Amino acid sequence: MIRVSQLKLSIPHTKEQLEKKLVRQLHIRPEELISYQIRRQSLDARKKPELFYVYTVDVKVKNEAMLLKHKKGSNVSHIEERPYQVPPHGTEKLNGRPVIVGSGPAGLFCAYVLAKEGYRPLVLERGADVEKRKSDVDHFWETGVLNPDSNVQFGEGGAGTFSDGKLNTLVKDKNGRNRFVLETFVKFGAAEDVLYVQKPHIGTDILIEVVRKMREEILRLGGEFSFHSQVTDLLVEQHCLQVNGTEEIPAGVAVFAIGHSARDTFEMLNRHQLPMRAKSFAVGVRVEHPQELIDQSQYGRSRGKELPAAAYKLTEKLTNGRGVYTFCMCPGGYVVNASSEEHRLAVNGMSYSDRAGKNANSAVIVTVTPEDFGSDDALAGIAFQRKLEENAWKAGQGKVPVQRFEDFRKNRISTEYGTVSPCIKGAYTLANVREIFPKELSLSLEDGILAMDHKIRGFAGEDVLLSGVESRTSSPVRIERNEQCVSEKISWIYPCGEGAGYAGGITSAAMDGIKVAEEIIRRYES
């Protein structure tokens, strides 16, 4: 296989123009090109408004050896395809089927790999299946009536299902797990371009269907799902999980892929003295701008029909030592009420696959560390989150509190919207978002947004909207595990994914689920 990199084409361009450029770059005749596959597409906006796509392409050609012998330029190279491979099965007997606690991306991919290898996993999910869950979420946004076990945080697919479905990750991957995750998403209904675009995303509408089809495949392979099944206790010596306070389920091993919001489960595991510690995370607000403003800044022109809604990623280091940065940016998206506990309010961002909403939104968040929590308890970060969410609920009287940035700076309740109107799923109201936060954090958010205006003009406009509180950026807890992904305290428990502190987003959580499955496979026979 030959890899050709740094192929630059103007936007828009046709498939035929890409093929023609490939042939010219390789110095071959068109009939010598057997096939090709795009491996990466990125945007070059350095000369905006003149924009280019830059491609890396894997190519099969006739007389490959001869071409490589006489190749010209460093952007043509030989590569060996290394598809993802599951390790050989171990020999230790598994006394009981593997049980996966949680069906977010970590739990789903762990179950999927185990099912493919014949281990017949049982998946326990406290929430509903994704179809019923969507109905519960829509009902909450329409009425404000919260189902504590089936919402934006809990249920099949995990918290990422009701977000933008972003699939980019910074995790270094030498084992092909990342590619396997993307290929699996495509297999079950995601657009093929997630395999190569620079910042791939699925969209909530498509991701719901992908999750459903993954479940159906796991069932076909011998796995099992039990919804509305919350693990409420451990029977450590008996290798059993207590479910819903009464039922006992034997587990050869138990993978705890519980997500970052399973606070009651963290408390239960802490009672059993499972080693865990508070970790740093970030909190802040959702910021909304007109998508046209972001398009103009990033592209130097309107995007037209040939470009996607523009995204951004910004970071600032403040003089007080804190970092402020954007997170989970949703082009053409919506702010959503992502609460999971009564009288506490959290927000997140969401986009559909077409990213056609009039506003862009992103979290603007500031780092917090265990020193901010006021306690050295392992669960102190959870208490810190809860306090902010209680403040947010009070600020909006149960509705998402919204504030113009000018009013945020002046610490006053907004009385009307300006040039930006909200795109929010769930009830919202004008309020004082600044008062949700301790003084140092609100000042850091203000300074960070003002600094970001130097990179995107208008980012700190007076009518820009802030809503809060963005508190579920990552897990506030890390559950310790060894190199084999097992708890040293309870040898049949495998902490996994974002909730356990080993991932940050859909793809990295899925990859960690695969990693845990591999360790189970290495140790046990199927």
C-alpha atoms as one frame of an Amber mdcrd trajectory, in Angstrom:
protein
   0.000   0.000   0.000   1.240   3.505  -0.855   0.423   6.554   1.227   0.301
   9.976  -0.409   0.211  12.964   1.923  -0.110  16.744   1.550  -2.478  16.647
  -1.398  -3.984  20.139  -1.489  -7.134  20.978  -3.443  -9.207  24.136  -3.498
 -12.720  24.209  -2.041 -14.984  23.116  -3.629 -13.530  20.379  -5.766 -14.765
  17.140  -7.339 -13.856  13.501  -6.814 -12.416  13.505 -10.333 -10.098  16.393
  -9.470  -8.787  14.480  -6.445  -8.146  11.385  -8.584  -6.431  13.468 -11.242
  -4.149  15.024  -8.625  -3.313  11.582  -7.224  -2.328  10.284 -10.648  -0.199
  13.347 -11.319   1.499  13.134  -7.922   2.385   9.466  -8.454   3.472   9.992
 -12.073   1.262   7.147 -13.299  -1.356   6.688 -15.996  -5.017   6.765 -14.862
  -5.480   3.076 -15.653  -2.659   2.183 -13.219  -4.684   3.486 -10.268  -6.502
   0.448  -8.835  -8.183   1.994  -5.780  -7.703   4.565  -3.067  -9.006   5.429
   0.389  -8.967   8.836   2.045  -7.266   8.544   5.444  -7.376  12.175   6.492
  -8.937  15.426   5.353  -8.028  18.705   7.056  -8.795  22.318   6.321  -6.071
  24.801   5.411  -7.389  28.298   6.172  -4.057  30.119   6.372  -4.911  32.206
   3.293  -8.593  32.764   4.057 -10.921  33.456   2.417  -9.041  31.203  -0.049
  -9.499  27.766   1.518  -8.093  24.316   0.749  -8.621  20.730   1.816  -5.428
  18.804   2.484  -5.587  15.022   2.064  -3.696  11.941   3.095  -4.689   9.075
   0.817  -3.823   5.355   0.767  -3.491   4.037  -2.764  -3.269   0.689  -4.544
  -1.550   0.833  -7.927  -0.166  -1.527 -10.539   3.601  -2.118 -10.312   3.788
  -0.757  -6.750   7.368  -1.935  -6.189   8.578  -0.159  -9.305   6.767   3.052
  -8.374   8.284   3.066  -4.874  11.742   2.422  -6.296  11.506   5.549  -8.436
   9.284   7.704  -6.207   9.977  11.391  -5.949   9.272  13.496  -2.863   8.799
  12.713   0.807   5.030  12.769   0.596   4.894   9.331  -1.064   5.698   6.351
   1.172   5.087   2.656   1.660   2.833   1.595   4.540   1.702  -1.726   5.978
  -1.919  -2.047   7.011  -2.200  -3.199  10.627  -5.836  -3.864  11.441  -6.920
  -4.047  15.055  -6.373  -7.473  16.589  -7.785  -8.970  19.763  -5.145 -10.708
  21.944  -5.085 -14.505  22.375  -7.497 -15.889  24.936  -6.198 -16.721  28.387
  -6.501 -20.041  30.160  -7.920 -19.102  33.554 -11.507 -20.271  34.046 -14.053
 -17.487  34.366 -16.520 -18.509  37.074 -19.535 -16.664  35.779 -20.158 -14.400
  32.827 -18.560 -10.934  32.615 -20.933  -8.188  33.747 -20.635  -4.664  32.324
 -22.055  -1.934  34.557 -23.082   0.930  32.294 -23.828   1.143  28.568 -22.031
   4.326  27.565 -19.280   4.090  24.937 -16.863   2.375  27.363 -19.408  -0.244
  28.395 -20.798  -0.760  24.888 -17.411  -1.296  23.266 -16.211  -3.509  26.101
 -19.346  -5.637  25.698 -19.044  -5.619  21.902 -15.479  -6.936  21.880 -16.244
  -9.547  24.538 -19.346 -10.666  22.667 -17.408 -11.001  19.412 -14.963 -13.260
  21.254 -17.670 -15.489  22.709 -17.777 -14.282  26.337 -21.551 -13.574  26.370
 -21.433 -10.429  28.537 -24.355  -9.130  30.561 -24.803  -5.333  30.417 -26.539
  -3.690  33.375 -27.882  -0.198  32.724 -29.649   1.892  35.362 -31.491   3.875
  32.708 -33.692   3.034  29.757 -32.862   1.732  26.305 -31.989   4.509  23.892
 -35.443   4.683  22.287 -37.280   5.091  25.610 -34.496   7.316  26.890 -34.993
   9.771  24.020 -38.672   9.967  24.939 -37.778  10.617  28.599 -35.294  13.348
  27.652 -37.752  15.059  25.293 -40.406  14.941  28.024 -38.001  16.555  30.503
 -37.107  19.347  28.088 -40.783  19.985  27.360 -42.183  19.773  30.918 -39.273
  20.061  33.358 -40.248  16.706  34.936 -36.961  14.835  35.514 -36.547  11.063
  35.485 -33.466  10.641  37.748 -32.494   7.357  36.072 -33.251   8.148  32.419
 -31.992  11.530  31.266 -29.150  13.248  29.425 -26.613  11.588  31.761 -28.105
   8.112  32.351 -29.316   5.504  29.898 -28.130   3.479  26.955 -25.394   5.273
  25.037 -24.172   7.338  27.990 -23.888  11.100  28.311 -22.302  11.431  24.861
 -25.503  10.349  23.123 -27.117  13.720  23.812 -24.141  15.802  22.794 -22.513
  16.541  19.472 -21.225  13.000  19.032 -17.659  14.246  18.581 -15.191  11.461
  17.814 -11.815  13.224  17.854  -9.369  12.230  20.580  -5.839  13.155  21.661
  -5.096   9.618  22.877  -2.003   8.149  21.239  -2.957   4.838  19.685  -0.484
   2.218  18.469  -2.896  -0.708  18.613  -5.537   0.331  16.113  -8.259   0.829
  18.724  -9.129   4.314  17.478  -9.612   3.119  13.913 -11.617   0.136  15.144
 -13.958   2.468  17.064 -14.533   4.672  14.020 -15.028   1.691  11.707 -17.520
   0.222  14.159 -19.518   3.450  14.217 -19.583   3.452  10.397 -20.603  -0.211
  10.362 -23.631   0.628  12.472 -24.765   3.718  10.624 -22.394   6.678  10.999
 -21.364   8.564   7.858 -18.190   7.199   6.268 -16.444  10.553   6.497 -15.923
  10.060  10.264 -13.045   7.811   9.202 -11.024  10.683   7.800 -12.291  14.192
   8.569 -10.115  16.191  10.944 -12.797  16.590  13.620 -15.304  13.795  13.079
 -18.773  13.908  14.591 -21.911  11.803  14.271 -24.698  13.993  15.662 -27.250
  13.056  18.298 -29.888  11.965  15.769 -27.563   9.452  14.079 -25.825   8.330
  17.276 -29.120   7.160  18.763 -29.531   4.743  15.844 -25.884   3.610  16.006
 -26.255   2.739  19.695 -29.435   0.760  19.042 -27.789  -1.252  16.258 -24.729
  -1.980  18.428 -27.020  -3.359  21.115 -28.779  -5.573  18.583 -25.441  -6.952
  17.377 -24.258  -7.675  20.929 -27.525  -9.538  21.537 -27.067 -11.510  18.315
 -23.584 -12.516  19.480 -24.932 -13.933  22.750 -24.776 -10.907  25.028 -27.635
  -9.677  27.196 -28.921  -6.279  28.334 -30.864  -5.497  31.488 -32.229  -1.952
  31.606 -33.544  -0.162  34.692 -30.957  -2.197  36.622 -28.874  -0.064  38.973
 -26.028  -1.678  40.892 -26.695  -0.655  44.490 -24.185  -2.791  46.403 -21.421
  -5.375  46.189 -21.264  -8.807  47.769 -17.501  -9.000  47.546 -16.833 -12.531
  48.796 -19.656 -14.011  46.728 -18.579 -12.252  43.490 -22.075 -10.791  43.251
 -23.632  -7.472  42.375 -26.765  -6.304  44.148 -29.181  -4.682  41.728 -32.046
  -2.345  42.636 -31.525  -3.086  46.321 -32.608  -6.721  46.225 -31.589  -8.855
  43.243 -28.209 -10.610  43.367 -26.356 -11.192  40.101 -23.196 -13.370  40.015
 -20.269 -11.866  38.120 -17.128 -13.616  37.015 -15.754 -10.120  36.547 -17.504
  -6.753  36.770 -16.505  -3.850  34.541 -17.592  -0.577  36.127 -18.089   1.711
  33.118 -20.440   3.947  35.077 -19.859   7.393  33.529 -18.892  10.652  35.204
 -22.287  11.349  36.801 -22.942   8.109  38.720 -22.461   9.829  42.061 -24.422
   7.323  44.130 -22.373   4.483  42.641 -19.135   6.286  43.522 -20.447   6.584
  47.092 -21.249   2.867  47.217 -17.808   1.876  45.931 -16.193   4.269  48.381
 -18.037   2.567  51.253 -16.374  -0.665  50.157 -13.029   1.168  50.350 -12.300
   0.702  46.675  -9.206   2.907  46.238 -10.165   6.211  44.623  -9.160   9.830
  44.829 -10.475  13.246  43.897  -9.072  14.571  40.628  -8.938  17.885  38.839
 -11.610  18.764  36.306 -13.148  21.987  34.984 -16.348  23.969  35.413 -17.850
  26.958  33.683 -20.574  28.117  31.329 -21.995  27.508  27.888 -21.386  30.449
  25.563 -23.592  31.102  22.503 -22.664  33.103  19.399 -24.356  33.402  16.008
 -22.926  30.634  13.824 -22.383  33.220  11.084 -19.917  35.093  13.324 -17.872
  31.926  13.839 -17.997  31.051  10.141 -16.775  34.512   9.180 -13.931  34.370
  11.707 -12.729  30.876  10.782 -13.294  30.983   7.027 -12.989  34.705   6.248
 -16.339  34.448   4.466 -19.728  32.790   4.714 -19.487  29.026   4.450 -21.991
  28.552   1.627 -23.010  24.975   0.833 -19.544  23.514   0.398 -18.220  24.027
   3.951 -19.451  22.680   7.301 -20.501  24.958  10.143 -17.185  26.237  11.497
 -15.739  25.108  14.817 -13.108  26.558  17.104 -10.898  25.563  20.012  -9.460
  28.264  22.271  -7.276  28.192  25.355  -5.859  30.869  27.658  -3.428  30.817
  30.575  -4.373  33.511  33.096  -2.091  35.483  35.375  -3.702  33.796  38.393
  -2.316  30.482  37.143  -5.612  28.980  36.044  -6.327  27.707  32.566  -9.496
  28.738  30.757 -10.432  26.888  27.584 -13.300  25.930  25.327 -14.631  22.401
  25.414 -17.191  20.316  23.515 -17.793  22.981  20.884 -21.095  22.455  19.032
 -21.372  24.239  15.652 -24.964  24.923  14.711 -26.036  23.355  17.996 -28.107
  23.735  21.128 -27.453  24.224  24.813 -29.296  21.462  26.696 -30.511  21.027
  30.241 -28.390  18.004  31.240 -29.509  17.651  34.858 -29.699  14.276  36.570
 -30.570  15.196  40.176 -33.569  17.026  41.581 -32.994  20.689  42.499 -29.600
  20.684  40.788 -29.052  22.004  37.272 -26.287  21.274  34.757 -25.984  22.179
  31.079 -24.241  20.627  28.097 -24.074  21.192  24.340 -25.651  19.163  21.538
 -25.712  19.168  17.741 -27.662  17.172  15.211 -25.811  15.651  12.270 -26.605
  18.577   9.948 -25.386  21.196  12.486 -28.006  23.531  11.060 -28.865  25.551
  14.190 -28.472  29.334  14.051 -26.072  29.469  17.030 -22.687  27.992  17.820
 -22.127  27.016  21.429 -19.211  25.825  23.474 -18.315  25.314  27.088 -15.914
  27.924  28.415 -14.430  26.323  31.484 -11.806  26.960  34.133  -9.688  24.315
  35.794 -10.377  23.374  39.402  -8.180  21.141  41.540  -8.660  19.255  44.826
  -7.294  22.360  46.567 -10.516  24.146  45.523 -12.796  21.512  47.016 -12.258
  22.366  50.676 -11.700  18.732  51.688  -9.291  15.866  51.046 -12.150  13.358
  50.793 -12.157  11.239  47.633 -15.653  12.490  46.798 -14.979  16.170  47.527
 -15.156  17.040  43.824 -18.698  15.671  43.678 -19.731  17.892  46.582 -18.139
  20.849  44.765 -20.126  20.076  41.596 -23.354  19.686  43.525 -22.966  23.077
  45.201 -22.556  24.818  41.827 -25.526  22.931  40.393 -27.685  23.895  43.362
 -26.688  27.524  42.781 -27.612  27.216  39.100 -30.997  25.683  39.913 -31.754
  28.492  42.357 -30.567  31.185  39.928 -33.031  30.014  37.274 -35.711  28.678
  39.651 -35.348  25.297  38.007 -34.868  26.695  34.480 -31.542  27.118  32.670
 -30.194  30.527  33.812 -29.053  32.758  30.934 -27.148  36.058  31.009 -25.720
  38.506  28.483 -21.940  38.782  28.772 -22.128  42.531  29.456 -24.374  41.806
  32.441 -22.124  38.959  33.571 -19.250  41.452  33.727 -21.377  43.925  35.714
 -22.766  41.189  38.013 -26.411  42.012  37.325 -29.421  40.047  36.161 -30.107
  40.413  32.461 -33.507  41.895  31.700 -33.658  41.303  27.938 -31.851  39.599
  25.066 -29.851  41.594  22.587 -28.720  40.532  19.126 -28.258  36.888  20.194
 -31.290  34.787  21.134 -30.896  31.421  22.894 -30.966  28.007  21.239 -31.693
  25.888  24.309 -33.396  22.525  24.836 -35.425  22.861  28.013 -36.957  25.854
  29.775 -34.664  28.844  30.326 -34.821  32.278  31.895 -32.751  35.423  32.275
 -30.777  35.354  35.521 -27.395  36.164  37.095 -25.082  33.354  36.008 -22.048
  34.994  37.621 -23.374  34.369  41.124 -23.301  30.604  40.563 -19.512  30.621
  40.972 -17.023  31.551  43.676 -15.533  34.972  42.972 -12.180  33.719  41.652
 -13.816  31.365  39.152 -16.266  33.950  37.810 -13.426  36.440  37.394 -11.345
  33.795  35.612 -14.207  33.058  33.214 -14.614  36.760  32.479 -10.879  37.263
  31.873 -10.702  34.150  29.715 -13.592  35.211  27.475 -12.133  38.705  27.087
  -8.770  37.217  26.083 -10.446  34.914  23.549 -11.879  37.974  21.814  -8.371
  38.654  20.478  -8.565  35.364  18.553 -12.200  35.511  17.449 -13.392  39.104
  17.162 -16.813  39.370  18.750 -16.293  36.404  21.074 -16.706  38.761  24.064
 -19.519  40.814  22.538 -21.919  42.388  25.012 -24.907  40.389  23.699 -23.118
  37.013  23.733 -25.092  34.621  25.954 -23.797  32.614  28.897 -25.732  29.806
  30.579 -24.823  27.550  33.437 -23.604  25.542  34.940 -21.261  23.383  32.853
 -20.125  21.041  35.632 -19.926  17.570  34.040 -16.874  18.069  31.826 -15.124
  14.982  33.199 -15.173  12.742  36.213 -14.286  14.338  39.567 -13.027  10.932
  40.729 -10.316   8.500  39.675 -10.839   4.863  40.677  -7.426   3.267  40.947
  -6.529   0.204  38.861  -3.306  -1.645  38.033  -1.697  -2.227  34.623  -4.120
  -5.092  33.997  -7.001  -2.616  34.587  -8.051  -4.408  37.800  -8.694  -2.911
  41.221  -6.006  -4.000  43.697  -8.651  -4.042  46.448 -11.272  -6.229  44.727
  -9.638  -8.376  42.076 -12.792  -9.011  40.038 -13.637  -5.342  39.523 -12.365
  -3.478  36.458 -12.767   0.338  36.668 -13.294   1.602  33.127 -13.909   4.670
  30.999 -14.582   8.300  31.739 -16.354   7.804  35.056 -13.390   5.917  36.462
 -11.058   8.694  35.323  -9.428   6.993  32.316 -11.035   8.792  29.372 -12.460
  12.095  28.239 -15.014  11.838  25.459 -16.766   9.229  23.332 -13.767   7.860
  21.448 -11.309   7.679  24.337 -13.992   6.061  26.523 -14.716   3.497  23.811
 -10.987   2.808  23.457 -10.677   2.271  27.203 -13.605  -0.140  27.075 -11.746
  -2.091  24.400  -8.559  -2.026  26.485 -10.374  -3.482  29.496 -11.976  -6.156
  27.314  -8.521  -7.109  26.061  -7.261  -7.583  29.615 -10.196  -9.856  30.423
  -9.563 -11.820  27.236  -5.836 -12.175  27.995  -6.607 -13.598  31.416  -9.690
 -15.782  30.932 -10.883 -18.433  28.527 -14.164 -17.794  26.776
